Amino acid sequence: MPTALVIAAAGAGTRLGAGVPKALAPLADGRPLLDHCLESVAAARAAGVALDAVVVLVPPAEADARRVADIVARHAAGLAVPVTCVPGGAERADSVRAGLAAADAALADAGHAAGAGPRRVLVHDAARAFTPPAVFRAVQDALAAGAPAAVPGLPVTDTIKTVTGPAGRPVVSGTPARSSLRAVQTPQGFDLDLLLAAHELARTSAEADASALTDDAMAMEAAGHEVLVVPGDEASFKVTSPRDLETAAARLAGPGRAESALPAAAAPVPALPRTGFGTDVHAWAPEDAPRPLWLGCVEWPDQRGVAATSDGDVAAHAACNALLSAAGLGDLGAVFGVDRFEMRGATGAAMLAHVAGLVEAAGFRIGNVAVQVVAPRPKVGTRRGEMEAAMSAALGGAPVSVSAATTDGLGFIGRGEGLVGFATALVAPIP
C-alpha cells in the first residue's frame, strides 16, 4: 500500500530552551536532533519499512528552514525516496495539515492519487529521534491488517489523577484505572484520506477546537474512527525538556552508538545557569469600581487596586514571567491564558507556586528572583520585608528581593494611569 511519512520538525522547542528550533537543538554528540531522527527512519527503511515519500515540516524562519533542509539533504540517499520540505504553521494542527497536503501531492506524483486505492501516512515527531524500526513496523503492520489508525503506546506506571478547580487550587476529581491508560508515542499511522477528512472536520466544525489537537489520533477519534494501539518502546521517548537531553546523552553513550560520537574536542558545553526577564503592567481600577490592591502577594488595605482578570499583582506576575523566560517556558499568557474562567481572581501567590512547579518539571531549580515595582503608590519600602517573605514562600523558599521606583511624574505612571512590575530571575539546571 502506498505510504508517506510526515516528520514534524517545525516546533520552536520553547520548553527545551536551546535557543533554536527543537529539530536543530544539538545533542551530546554535537549533532542536531533531526540528524538522529532521520537516521532512525533510514534504519527503519533498511529493516523493511515501506515508504514512497517523505515530507519534513520546517520552521517558518527562512534561516532555520534552510538549516533543516540542509540536514534533510544529507540524509536523502539513506531514505531512498523523494523528500519534500514544507513550512509549518502557527499551530501543530496547521503544520500537520500542510504536511498531509504535501504527502497527498507526493503520492499522487508517484502514481497513487486519491481515489485510486487505499493510501497510508505515518506522522512522526522529530523529537522522538531514537524510535526503533520495530515501532515503525508495528504501526505499518496494523494498517496493513485493515486498521484505519494505529498508534504506539506504553502502559502507564504512575497513578494518574483527573483534577478540577482553579489553576492555583486544583482538586482531585477521579482516578482512572492504570490498566486503561497508555502513554502514546509516534509514528502514528493512518489511512491518509480518512485523516485528511478528519483534520478538515476539526478545522471547520463549530464544536471542535483544532488548536487543541495534541496528536493526530485525536482528530480520528473525533471523526468516529477506531484507533488501534500497538506496542511502543522506551527508546521512543520525546525530547521536550533539558532533562530529556540527559536521557538522549545516555542513549548516545550506550552500546552501538559510539560511531555517532564526534571527537572529544567537539564535546558540548556543560549546562549553565540561565537568566530571564519579565514585566507586567496594569491600569488602576476606576474610582467608581474599586478593587483591593495586591502587590508582592500582600494585600494593601485602603488602596485602590487594578483592573485585571486575576488579582492584578504586577510584582508576582512579573516574577512569573521572569521565571518562565529563564526556563524557556514562554510567558503567563501561554501558560495561564487571559480568557480562562478559572483565572478569575487567581492570586499572585498561586500563580507563583504553579510556575515554580513548571520550572522544576523542566529540570531547573530557582536561584533567586529580583522584582522592582514602578509606581507612585503604595510606598513599597514600608512593607518590603513582607512582600519578599510572601513571594519567597510561594516559590518554595527561593530568595526574592523587592525594590521600588517612580518616574518623577513622567509617562502614564506619572499621570496616575497604572503601575508596572519588572523582574529578573536566575535558574540553574538540577544536577
C-alpha positions as CSV (number, residue, x, y, z in Angstrom):
1,M,0.0,0.0,0.0
2,P,1.4,3.5,-0.9
3,T,2.8,5.2,2.2
4,A,4.1,8.6,3.0
5,L,5.9,9.7,6.2
6,V,5.4,13.2,7.6
7,I,8.0,14.4,10.1
8,A,7.0,17.3,12.4
9,A,10.2,19.3,12.7
10,A,8.8,22.9,12.7
11,G,8.4,23.4,16.5
12,A,10.0,26.2,18.4
13,G,11.1,24.0,21.3
14,T,10.3,26.7,23.9
15,R,10.4,24.2,26.8
16,L,13.7,22.8,25.7
17,G,15.3,26.2,25.9
18,A,18.0,25.5,23.4
19,G,17.7,28.9,21.7
20,V,17.0,27.3,18.4
21,P,14.0,25.3,16.9
22,K,13.9,21.9,18.6
23,A,14.8,20.0,15.5
24,L,18.1,21.9,15.3
25,A,19.0,21.5,19.0
26,P,22.3,19.7,19.4
27,L,22.5,16.5,21.4
28,A,25.5,15.3,23.4
29,D,27.4,14.4,20.2
30,G,27.1,17.9,18.8
31,R,24.7,16.9,16.1
32,P,21.1,18.2,15.7
33,L,18.1,16.2,16.9
34,L,16.8,16.0,13.4
35,D,20.0,14.1,12.3
36,H,19.2,11.3,14.7
37,C,15.6,11.2,13.8
38,L,16.4,10.8,10.1
39,E,19.0,8.1,10.9
40,S,16.2,6.2,12.8
41,V,14.0,6.5,9.7
42,A,16.8,5.2,7.5
43,A,17.3,2.3,9.9
44,A,13.5,1.5,9.7
45,R,13.8,1.6,5.9
46,A,16.7,-0.8,6.0
47,A,14.6,-3.1,8.2
48,G,11.9,-3.3,5.6
49,V,9.5,-0.4,6.4
50,A,8.0,0.6,3.1
51,L,7.8,4.3,2.2
52,D,7.0,6.1,-1.1
53,A,7.6,9.7,0.0
54,V,8.8,11.7,3.0
55,V,7.6,15.2,4.0
56,V,9.6,17.2,6.6
57,L,7.8,20.2,8.2
58,V,10.3,23.0,8.7
59,P,10.4,26.1,10.9
60,P,8.9,29.3,9.5
61,A,12.0,31.4,9.8
62,E,13.9,31.3,6.5
63,A,17.4,30.7,8.0
64,D,16.1,27.9,10.2
65,A,14.2,26.3,7.3
66,R,17.5,26.4,5.3
67,R,19.4,24.6,8.1
68,V,16.7,21.9,8.3
69,A,16.7,21.5,4.5
70,D,20.5,21.1,4.6
71,I,20.2,18.3,7.2
72,V,17.4,16.6,5.2
73,A,19.6,16.8,2.0
74,R,22.4,14.9,3.8
75,H,20.1,12.0,4.6
76,A,18.2,11.9,1.3
77,A,20.2,9.0,-0.1
78,G,19.7,6.9,3.1
79,L,15.9,7.5,2.9
80,A,15.9,6.4,-0.8
81,V,12.5,8.1,-1.5
82,P,11.5,11.6,-2.7
83,V,11.8,14.1,0.2
84,T,9.9,17.4,0.4
85,C,10.3,20.2,2.9
86,V,7.2,22.2,3.8
87,P,6.9,25.3,6.1
88,G,5.0,24.6,9.3
89,G,2.0,26.7,10.6
90,A,1.1,28.6,13.7
91,E,-0.3,25.6,15.5
92,R,0.6,21.9,15.4
93,A,-2.7,21.1,13.6
94,D,-1.9,23.7,10.9
95,S,1.6,22.2,10.4
96,V,0.3,18.7,10.1
97,R,-2.4,19.7,7.6
98,A,0.3,21.3,5.4
99,G,2.3,18.1,5.7
100,L,-0.7,15.9,4.8
101,A,-1.4,18.0,1.8
102,A,2.2,17.7,0.6
103,A,2.0,13.9,1.3
104,D,-1.1,13.7,-0.8
105,A,0.6,15.5,-3.7
106,A,3.8,13.4,-3.4
107,L,1.9,10.1,-3.6
108,A,-0.2,11.5,-6.5
109,D,3.1,12.4,-8.3
110,A,4.2,8.8,-7.7
111,G,1.0,7.5,-9.4
112,H,-1.1,7.0,-6.2
113,A,-3.7,9.7,-6.4
114,A,-6.7,9.9,-4.1
115,G,-9.5,7.5,-5.2
116,A,-7.1,5.1,-6.9
117,G,-6.9,2.9,-3.8
118,P,-6.0,2.9,-0.1
119,R,-3.1,5.1,0.9
120,R,-1.3,5.3,4.2
121,V,0.5,8.1,6.1
122,L,2.8,7.9,9.1
123,V,3.0,11.1,11.2
124,H,6.2,11.2,13.3
125,D,7.7,13.7,15.8
126,A,11.3,14.7,15.0
127,A,11.7,14.9,18.8
128,R,11.4,11.1,19.1
129,A,14.8,10.7,17.5
130,F,15.6,7.2,18.6
131,T,12.4,5.3,17.6
132,P,13.5,1.8,16.7
133,P,12.4,0.1,13.5
134,A,10.1,-2.3,15.4
135,V,7.8,0.5,16.3
136,F,7.5,1.7,12.7
137,R,6.9,-1.9,11.6
138,A,4.2,-2.5,14.3
139,V,2.3,0.6,13.1
140,Q,2.6,-0.3,9.5
141,D,1.5,-3.9,10.1
142,A,-1.6,-2.7,11.9
143,L,-2.5,-0.5,8.9
144,A,-1.9,-3.4,6.5
145,A,-4.2,-5.6,8.5
146,G,-7.0,-3.0,8.0
147,A,-6.9,-0.6,10.9
148,P,-7.8,2.9,9.9
149,A,-5.5,4.3,12.6
150,A,-2.7,2.8,14.8
151,V,-0.6,4.4,17.5
152,P,2.3,3.0,19.6
153,G,1.8,3.2,23.3
154,L,3.3,2.2,26.6
155,P,1.5,1.2,29.8
156,V,1.4,4.0,32.4
157,T,3.2,3.2,35.6
158,D,2.3,6.3,37.6
159,T,-1.1,6.7,39.3
160,I,-3.0,9.4,37.3
161,K,-5.5,11.8,38.8
162,T,-8.1,14.0,37.0
163,V,-8.5,17.4,38.6
164,T,-10.9,20.3,38.6
165,G,-10.9,23.7,40.1
166,P,-8.8,26.9,39.6
167,A,-5.2,26.8,38.5
168,G,-4.0,27.7,41.9
169,R,-6.1,25.1,43.8
170,P,-6.9,22.1,41.7
171,V,-8.6,19.2,43.5
172,V,-8.8,15.5,42.5
173,S,-12.0,14.6,40.7
174,G,-11.1,11.0,39.8
175,T,-8.5,8.2,39.5
176,P,-8.7,6.3,36.2
177,A,-7.5,2.7,36.2
178,R,-3.9,2.4,35.1
179,S,-4.8,-0.7,33.0
180,S,-6.9,1.5,30.7
181,L,-4.1,4.2,30.2
182,R,-1.3,4.3,27.6
183,A,1.4,6.9,27.0
184,V,1.1,7.4,23.3
185,Q,4.2,7.8,21.0
186,T,4.9,8.2,17.3
187,P,4.9,7.4,14.4
188,Q,1.2,7.3,14.3
189,G,-0.3,5.6,11.2
190,F,-3.5,6.4,9.4
191,D,-5.5,5.9,6.2
192,L,-4.3,9.1,4.5
193,D,-7.7,10.1,3.0
194,L,-9.5,9.4,6.3
195,L,-7.0,11.6,8.2
196,L,-7.3,14.4,5.7
197,A,-11.1,14.4,6.1
198,A,-10.7,14.2,9.9
199,H,-8.5,17.2,10.0
200,E,-10.8,19.1,7.8
201,L,-13.7,18.3,10.1
202,A,-11.7,19.5,13.1
203,R,-10.8,22.7,11.2
204,T,-14.4,23.6,10.1
205,S,-16.5,22.2,12.9
206,A,-18.0,24.7,15.3
207,E,-17.7,22.2,18.2
208,A,-14.1,21.2,17.5
209,D,-11.0,23.1,18.6
210,A,-8.3,22.3,16.1
211,S,-5.7,24.2,18.1
212,A,-6.3,21.7,21.0
213,L,-5.2,18.7,18.9
214,T,-2.0,17.4,20.6
215,D,-1.8,14.4,18.2
216,D,-3.5,13.2,15.1
217,A,-5.2,10.3,16.7
218,M,-7.5,12.9,18.4
219,A,-8.7,14.0,15.0
220,M,-9.5,10.5,14.0
221,E,-11.2,9.8,17.4
222,A,-13.4,12.9,17.0
223,A,-14.4,11.7,13.5
224,G,-15.6,8.4,14.9
225,H,-12.8,6.1,13.7
226,E,-11.3,3.3,15.8
227,V,-7.6,3.8,16.8
228,L,-5.7,0.7,17.4
229,V,-2.8,0.7,20.0
230,V,0.3,-1.3,19.2
231,P,3.4,-1.7,21.5
232,G,5.6,1.3,21.8
233,D,9.2,1.4,23.0
234,E,11.1,3.2,25.8
235,A,13.6,4.3,23.3
236,S,11.0,6.4,21.5
237,F,10.9,9.0,24.3
238,K,10.3,12.6,23.3
239,V,12.9,15.3,23.8
240,T,11.0,18.1,25.4
241,S,12.9,19.5,28.4
242,P,16.5,19.8,29.4
243,R,16.2,16.6,31.4
244,D,15.4,14.7,28.2
245,L,18.7,15.9,26.8
246,E,20.4,13.9,29.6
247,T,18.4,10.8,28.6
248,A,19.5,11.3,25.0
249,A,23.1,11.7,26.1
250,A,22.9,8.4,28.0
251,R,21.5,6.7,25.0
252,L,24.2,8.1,22.7
253,A,26.8,6.8,25.2
254,G,25.3,3.3,25.1
255,P,26.4,0.3,23.2
256,G,26.3,0.6,19.4
257,R,26.2,4.4,19.4
258,A,29.9,5.2,19.6
259,E,30.2,5.6,15.8
260,S,27.9,8.6,16.1
261,A,30.0,10.5,18.5
262,L,32.2,13.4,17.5
263,P,35.8,13.8,18.6
264,A,36.3,14.9,22.2
265,A,37.2,18.4,21.0
266,A,33.6,18.9,19.9
267,A,32.1,17.9,23.3
268,P,29.1,20.1,24.3
269,V,29.5,23.0,26.8
270,P,28.2,22.0,30.3
271,A,24.8,23.3,31.1
272,L,25.0,26.8,32.8
273,P,22.6,28.8,34.9
274,R,20.1,30.9,32.9
275,T,18.6,34.3,33.4
276,G,15.1,35.6,32.5
277,F,13.4,38.9,32.4
278,G,9.7,39.6,33.0
279,T,7.3,42.5,33.2
280,D,3.7,43.2,33.9
281,V,1.5,46.3,33.5
282,H,-2.0,47.1,34.9
283,A,-4.2,50.1,34.8
284,W,-5.7,51.3,38.1
285,A,-9.3,50.3,38.6
286,P,-11.9,53.1,38.1
287,E,-12.6,55.0,41.3
288,D,-16.3,54.1,41.0
289,A,-15.4,50.4,40.7
290,P,-12.6,49.9,43.2
291,R,-10.8,46.6,43.7
292,P,-8.4,45.5,46.5
293,L,-4.8,46.1,45.8
294,W,-2.5,43.1,45.9
295,L,1.2,43.6,45.4
296,G,4.0,41.2,46.2
297,C,1.4,38.6,47.4
298,V,0.4,41.1,50.1
299,E,-2.9,42.9,50.4
300,W,-2.8,46.7,50.8
301,P,-5.9,47.9,52.7
302,D,-7.4,51.3,51.8
303,Q,-5.5,51.2,48.5
304,R,-7.4,51.1,45.2
305,G,-6.4,48.1,43.1
306,V,-6.0,47.5,39.4
307,A,-8.2,46.3,36.6
308,A,-7.5,42.7,36.0
309,T,-9.0,39.2,35.5
310,S,-6.8,37.8,38.3
311,D,-5.8,39.8,41.4
312,G,-3.5,42.0,39.2
313,D,-0.4,41.6,41.3
314,V,2.2,43.1,39.0
315,A,5.1,42.1,41.2
316,A,4.1,38.4,41.3
317,H,3.2,38.4,37.6
318,A,6.5,40.0,36.6
319,A,8.3,37.4,38.7
320,C,6.3,34.6,37.0
321,N,7.2,35.9,33.5
322,A,10.9,36.2,34.5
323,L,11.0,32.6,35.7
324,L,9.2,31.3,32.7
325,S,11.6,33.2,30.5
326,A,14.6,31.8,32.3
327,A,13.4,28.2,32.0
328,G,12.4,28.7,28.3
329,L,8.7,28.0,29.1
330,G,7.1,31.0,27.4
331,D,5.1,33.6,29.4
332,L,2.0,33.9,31.5
333,G,-0.3,34.3,28.5
334,A,0.9,31.0,27.1
335,V,0.7,29.2,30.5
336,F,-2.4,30.5,32.0
337,G,-4.2,32.4,29.2
338,V,-6.2,35.6,29.8
339,D,-9.7,34.4,29.0
340,R,-9.9,31.2,31.1
341,F,-12.7,31.2,33.6
342,E,-10.5,29.7,36.3
343,M,-8.2,32.7,36.2
344,R,-10.9,35.0,37.6
345,G,-9.5,36.2,40.9
346,A,-6.4,33.9,40.8
347,T,-3.9,35.1,43.3
348,G,-0.3,36.0,42.6
349,A,0.9,33.5,45.2
350,A,-1.0,30.7,43.5
351,M,0.4,31.6,40.1
352,L,4.0,31.8,41.5
353,A,3.6,28.4,43.1
354,H,2.3,26.9,39.8
355,V,5.2,28.5,37.8
356,A,7.7,27.2,40.4
357,G,6.4,23.7,39.7
358,L,6.7,24.1,36.0
359,V,10.3,25.3,36.3
360,E,11.2,22.3,38.4
361,A,9.5,19.9,36.0
362,A,11.6,21.5,33.2
363,G,14.7,20.5,35.0
364,F,15.7,23.7,36.8
365,R,15.9,25.0,40.4
366,I,15.3,28.7,41.2
367,G,18.4,30.6,42.2
368,N,16.8,34.0,43.0
369,V,14.2,36.5,41.8
370,A,14.6,40.3,41.9
371,V,11.5,42.5,41.5
372,Q,11.1,46.2,41.1
373,V,7.7,48.0,41.2
374,V,7.4,51.3,39.4
375,A,4.5,53.3,40.8
376,P,3.8,56.5,42.8
377,R,1.9,54.4,45.3
378,P,1.8,52.4,47.6
379,K,5.1,53.0,49.5
380,V,6.7,49.7,48.9
381,G,9.5,50.3,51.4
382,T,7.1,50.2,54.3
383,R,6.3,46.5,53.6
384,R,9.2,45.3,51.6
385,G,10.1,42.5,54.0
386,E,6.5,41.2,54.0
387,M,6.5,41.2,50.2
388,E,9.8,39.3,50.0
389,A,8.7,36.8,52.5
390,A,5.3,36.1,50.9
391,M,6.8,35.7,47.4
392,S,9.6,33.5,48.7
393,A,7.1,31.3,50.4
394,A,5.0,31.0,47.2
395,L,8.2,29.9,45.4
396,G,9.1,27.2,48.0
397,G,11.7,29.3,49.8
398,A,13.6,30.7,46.9
399,P,15.2,34.1,47.7
400,V,13.3,37.1,46.5
401,S,14.4,40.8,46.7
402,V,12.0,43.7,46.1
403,S,12.7,47.3,45.2
404,A,10.6,50.3,44.1
405,A,11.0,53.4,41.9
406,T,8.9,56.2,40.4
407,T,9.0,58.1,37.1
408,D,9.3,61.6,38.6
409,G,5.8,62.3,37.3
410,L,6.5,61.3,33.7
411,G,4.5,59.0,31.4
412,F,1.4,57.0,32.2
413,I,2.7,56.1,35.6
414,G,3.3,59.7,36.5
415,R,-0.2,60.6,35.3
416,G,-1.7,58.0,37.7
417,E,-3.0,55.6,35.0
418,G,-1.3,52.5,36.1
419,L,1.8,50.7,37.5
420,V,4.5,48.3,36.3
421,G,6.4,45.4,37.7
422,F,9.8,44.4,36.4
423,A,11.7,41.2,37.4
424,T,14.7,39.2,36.7
425,A,15.2,35.5,37.6
426,L,18.1,33.1,37.8
427,V,17.6,29.4,37.4
428,A,20.1,26.5,37.3
429,P,19.9,23.0,35.9
430,I,19.1,20.4,38.5
431,P,22.1,18.1,38.8
